[in-house]
């Protein structure tokens, strides 16, 4: 069952993303005074109330002036696609600045589309701006809802109107349980947006050679057989010294926050500039958050078999601390080897959610300690009494000992690597902590 879609459209800077955040109830879309901040369609599940659940879609600004070398054409196409797919459209107009050419063309296009539309006069913060909103009736609309998205004025009345429009539509919840959330990460221009588009079979994200094209993270549900996935296209992350734009800093923060929200991370690298210091730092962040990662070398259709061996050896040398990391060669452009991603993603997800029986865990710990005893602490034996699993995603284990603060890091790594092999958890960032046994 597909959720109904509600699209928010309007020219740049009328407050679409502010309204989107006000309805969803969090800062899901990036908001700022710069023109054209939102580029891709940003979608969030919105629980209107206990009865109605919809996909709320934020779109880029509708601009009649298409300039060479920027994103206006792609943003316009994304807006038109959102209107075509929507069951209801919220057309946002600016009560302060009056009618523009963009407003006129957008309203005419909505009439031709036959879409069901609620017209909104935004930025009606007080009675003075309410008077200005009357000029918007010159667009020939029958009614206007007067709101202030930034001050939450009129939002409750808008919700009631939306509920009336949703009556008769099948708006039950679509279960997300069981969906595997996969974040697509990497430096700018490695092909993240192209990969998302190839996976879902449509232009969901804008693709451009210009760095910083993707600003909001774009999450898309996708089914493959009986499995459900949520693929997330994130902003490319450059070195901190090169990030001098406030919006880009917000985008990068959202990308890093997405790591924690994900089950599996898919990290794209370029076959020319394979693994940089920035890549190593980002993969380290993913590992610190306890998320399994797949390294995907893009543009593999242009690489010989001999070069693939050389590149794989180089990656494993550069990522020596992540010896069991998964590595695949793909092509986002042609779709080559994309089918190999799904079994790896499925396997890593299942391993991350694994629950190990306490008896089995302690048996493995005993064998490992017997094979390589821990060093002594001030002439006393370092004893391990018992172990238990305390969490999953990632699997976290706690070992009770007599000197928890004295367990060397090298011995912790020994236990971790051999435990993963014994438990079949290769590729998962297993965490081990030590605690003093209570008497």
N, C-alpha and C positions, 0 to 999 in steps of 0.2 A: 504494500500500500504506500503510495507516494504522498508526502505531505503537500498541502496547498502552499503556494509561494506568493509572498507579498513583496513587490519591488518598490524601492524608494528611488525616485528619479527627480531630476531638476538640473538646472545649469550650475556651473561651478560656484561654490561659496554661498549657497542659499541655506546651508545647515543640514544637509542630508545625513552626514555621518553623526552629527550631534543628535538628530532625531533617532537614528538607528541605535545609538548607545542608550538614549533615554528609554526606548521601548524594550531593548534587550536587558537593560539593567546593569551594564558594565561597559568599560571602555574597550570594547571589542574592535572598533574602527578608529584609525588614527585621525585626530582632529587638529586643525591649525588654520591660520589665516592665509597660508599660501594657496594659490589657485591650483586646482587639479591634484590634490593630495591623493585621493582615492583613484586608483586606476583600474584594478581588477574588480570583478564582482566579489563582494565579501558577504558570505552567507552564515547565518547563525540560526539555530533552532530557537524559536520563541514560543514560550508557553503563555499564550494570551490570558488564559485562565485554566480552570480544571477541565474544561471541555475542549478548548481549541489549542492545537499545536501546529505551528506553521514554520516554513523556512522564510526568514526575513532577509531580504537581499539589499545590500547597499551598493550603489553604482557610482561610476565616475561621472564628473560633470558633463552634461550634454552641451556641446559647443558647436555652433554653426560654422565658426571660422576654423577650417582645417589648415594647420601650419605645417610646412615641410620640416621633417626631422624631429617632430615630437610625437606624443601619444594620442592626440585628439581623435584621429581616425579610428584607432583601435578602441579607445574609450567609448566613442560613439557606437561602434558595433557591439561592444559589450552591453551598453544600455539598451540597444534595440533587441538584443537577445534576451535580456532580462524581462523586457516588456512582453515579448512573445511567449515566454515561459510562465508569466505571472497569472495568477487567478485574480489578483487585485493589485492596483498600482496606486501608490501615494505620490502625487506630484507636488513637489515642494516649490513654493514661490516666495520671493523676498518682499515682505510688506514695506520695508524701508526704501529700497532702491527703485521700486516700480517695475514696469514692464520693459523687457528687452527683446531684441530679435530672437535670441535663444528661447525665451519663454514662448513666443508666438509660434515658432516652428515646432517646439516640443508639444504644445497643446494641440496643434493641428495634426501632428503625427499620432498622438494618442487617440484623437477622434477617428482618424482613418483606420487605426488598428482595431477598433471595436472593444478595446480593453475596458474593464470596469475600473473607474478612477475616482479617488477622493482627492480633491484639490485643497492644498493647505497653504494658508498665508502664515509664513513663519516670521519670527522676530517681532511678534506683537507682544512686547514686554510690558506695555502700559496702555492707558486709554489714548495717549497721543499717537502712538504707532498704530492703534486700532483704526483711527481715522484714515491714515495713509493706506491701509489695506483695501479700502473701498475702490481704489483705482484699478485693482487687479480684476474687477468684474468686467473691465473692457476686453478681456480675453474671451468673453462670451461664455464663461462657465456659469452653471446654474447656482452653485453654492460653494462657499469657502469655509473651511474650518480654520479658525484663528488660533494659533498656538505660539508658544515660545519654547522651543526644544531645549534651549540652554537653561531656562528657568523652570522647566516642567509645567508651564502654564498651558492648560487646555489638553494635556496629554490623556487624562482620564476620560474626557468626553470623546477624544479621538478613538480610544480603545473601545468604547461602547459602540461607536459607529462601525468600527472594523468588525466587531462581533456580529452585528446585524448583517453585514455583507458576507460573512462566513457561513451564515445559516444556510443549511441545505448542502454544503460541501462536506465531503468526508474528511474530517479533521482529527481523527483519532491519532494517538501517539504511534510513531513507528519505532519499534524497539531498536536501540543502539547497542544493547548488551551483546557482547560477542564481537563487536567491530574492533579491528586492530587498527590503531592510530599510528600512522607512519609519517614522520617529518622528513621532508626532503631538504637537506642542508648542504652548504658549501659556499665557496667564495663567489663573487659576482661573475656572471657570464660563463658558468660551467655547464649550463643547460637544464637548470632545475625546472623552470616554467615549461620548457619544451617537453621535458620528461612527463610532467603532470598531464599536459595536453595529450601526449601519446598514450598514456595509461588509460585515460577516460574516453579517448576518441573524439574530443572536441576541443576548440580553443577556449579553454576555461581561464587560462592566464595569458596576459599579454607577453609576447616574446619579442625581445629587441636586443641588439648588440650594445645598447647604452647601459652602463653600470647603474644599478639602483632602480631598475624598472619596477620590480616588485617591492612594494612598501608594506601593505597589510599582508598578514599571512592568509593564504587562500586554502581553505579546507574543503574537500570534496568527497562525498560518499561514493563508493564504487563496489559493485558486486562482481565476483568472479566465481561462478558456480554457486556453491552453498556458502561461500565465505564472503564476509563483508569487511571492507577496509575504509578508512578515512585517510586519504592522502593529503598532506599539508605542504603547500609550496610556501617557502619562507624567503625573506629578504636575504640577499647575498651579504656575507659578513666580511668586511675588509679589515685590515690592520687598524688598530685604534687611532694611530697617528694620521690616518687618511680620512677618518670620519669627522668632517667639520660641519656637517649639516644637522640641525636639531632633529628634523624629521627622520633622517637616516639613523640617528642614534636611537630614536624611539622604535624604528623598525627592527634594528638589530636587537634591542632589548626584548622585543616581542618574539624574535626568532629563538633567542636563548631560552626564554620562558617556555616556548613550545617544546623544547627538549624534555622538560619535566612532565609536560602533558602527554607525551608520546609513549607508546609501547616499544617501538623500534625506530631507530634513526637510519636513514639512507643518506650516506654522505657521498656527494658527487665530486670527482676530481677530474682535472684535464690531463690527457696523456702527454702533453708537452711539459707543462709545469706541474709535476706530479704531486708531491707532498711538500708543502712549504711549512715554515715554522708556524704560520697562522693556522694551517690545517691541523698541525700537531696540537696546538693549543685548544682548538675547537673540539677535536676528537677527545682530548683530555677532559674538557667540560662535560661532554656526553658521558664519558666513563665515570666521572665524579658524580653525576646524577644517577648513575646505575642503570643506564639504558644501553641495550645492545646495539651495535652499529654494523652496518654493511657498507664497505667501501666499494663504490661503483665507479669504475673508470669509463667515462663517456667517450663517444666517438670511436668505439672499437672497430667500426666498419672501415676505418682508415688505418688500422694498425696490423702489421704482419704478426704471424705467430712468434717469430723470433723476438720482436719488440715486446710482445705481451709478456714473455718470460722475463725479459730484462726489466720491464716496468713492475711486474709482480715482485721480483727480487728487491728492487729499489724501495717499494712501498713497505715490504716486510722489514727491511733494514732500518728504514726511517721510523717505523712503528714497532721497534723491538720490544717495548714493554707490553704490547698487545699481540702476543704471538698467535693467539687463537682467533684473531679477527677474521671475519668473512670478507672475501674479495671476489668481485665479479666484473666482467667486461661487458658493457652494453652500448647501445646506440639509441639515444633519445630521438634522433632524426628518423631512423629507419625502423625502430622497434626491435632491433636485433638483440636476442638473449634476454628480453624483458621477462619471458616466461620463467627464467631461472631464478628471478627475484622472489617469486611468491612462496616456493617451498622453503627458502631460507628465512623469509619473514615469518612464516607460520611456525617454523621450528624454533626460532628465537623467542617468539611470543610464548609458546608453550613452555619452553625452558624457564623463562622469566617467572611464569606463574606456578612453577613446580613446587610441591610441598613434599619434603623428604621425611620419611619416617624416622623418629628419634633413634630407634634401635639401629637402623641401618647407618645413620650418621655417626653414631658413637663407635660402631664397629670399624668404620673407615678411619676415624681419628685414631683409634687404638693401633691399627695396622701402620698408619703413617708415622706415629710417634715411636713405635717399636722399630721401624725400618731406619729412622733417623732421629734419635733422641734429641730433645731440646738442650741447649747449653745450660750449664749450672748458673745459679744466681748467688753470688757470695758464698760459694762452696756448697750450696743447697740445691737439690734437684728441683727443676721446674716441672711441676706436675699438672696434668690436665685431667680433671675429674669427670666431667661430662659436657656434652654439647647439645644445643637445641636450636631449632629454626625459629626466628622471631618475626620474620616478615618475608614477603615476596615482592616481585617487581621493584628491585631485583631481590633474589634470595639473600637473606641476611641471617647469619649464624652467630650465636654467642657461645663461647667456650669458657667454662668456669675453671679457674686455676688459682694456685697459691700466690703467684706474683704477676698479676695482670699487666702492671706497668713495665715489667722487665722483659716481655716477649720481644725478641729482636724483629725488626721489619723483614729481614731476610727469611726468618723462620715462618712468619705470617705468610709471605709470598709462597714459600714451599708448601704450606698446608693448603693455601688457596688453589694453587695450580693443580696439585694432585687430587684435591677434593673434587674439582671440576671434572677431571678426567674420570674419576671413579663414579661420579653421579651423572655423567653425561651432560654436563652443563657448559661445554666448550662454547666460547663466544659470548658468555654472560658475565658481566662484572659482579662476581660474587664478593660479598662483604663479610669479613670476620671481625668480631670484636671480642675482647676478653674482659672477664669480670671476676672479682674475688668471690670465692664460695662462702656463703654465709654459714656460720657454725650453728 
